[in-house]
Amino acid sequence: MPELPEVETVRTGAEPHLVGRRVTELEFARDDLRWPIPIDELRTLRGRTCTAVTRRSKYLLLHFGGRDRPVALVHLGMSGRFAIDVQNRRVPPPEWRKHEHWRLHLPGRLVRYTDPRRFGALGYATAATLATHPWLTALGQEPLEPEFDGAFLHRVSRRKKCSIKSLLMDGRLLVGVGNIYASESCWLASVRPRRAAKSLKIKECDALASAVQQVLRSAIAAGGTSFRDFAGVDEGAGYFARELNVYERDGEACRRCGVTVRRTVEVGRSTYWCAGCQV
Ligand SMILES: [Zn+2]
């Protein structure tokens, strides 16, 4: 499943192909994915120039110029792939691929969205309605923005009954920290994931916020290297695996202290941690 680092990798890969180009055509092979696709509204993108490709949580936001400054919202769901074909203009667009659901044509570029499981989404907003779009309103803090720091974690954890790991994974508070990154961040910050979130001291919050950012940035950097030639997501790509310190390393020696890494299961999700150096 694409997580924040993968989506950010797609964003940085797509940006130079889309920004400054004008949409010449949109094609839809179906009228819904996870939710109905607002096809009539999206067709108004024809003739508009893409002005920016940004990201909010795991949504790619394609911004366009002109009246109302529309925005296309793209979510990759479980298995979505936002790929860009670099085309010679004289060659007609290739055949639809299996599980390809929509296309965006720009001069010399063809964006192809494929999604076998169809949990992805394609939506529409304008610059004025984007902030209140229902997909975005309940989203928590972006972890890579300056507002996310130890003070933020300390503040939001005070009245919580949940564990540190659950706090990190609560998308209403903080977006983008999935199961792998939560275990890795706790290890890096030397805190036990199952400890009560409200027991975190301010210094631990500082360490944990830095750890979250470091883990996500490493994953983005690794993704960027693997995907440098195209904008897309390879399902199951193991590009970050070599950098994992505890995730799926149960039974192996901790890289920091040598004690055996443990695995515990909470609500069906595995947590990996070291009893030797995480307190
Ligand atoms: Zn250890």
Boltz pocket constraint, residues with backbone or C-beta under 6 A from the ligand:
constraints:
  - pocket:
      binder: B
      contacts: [[A, 254], [A, 255], [A, 256], [A, 257], [A, 258], [A, 259], [A, 274], [A, 275], [A, 276], [A, 277], [A, 278]]
      max_distance: 6.0
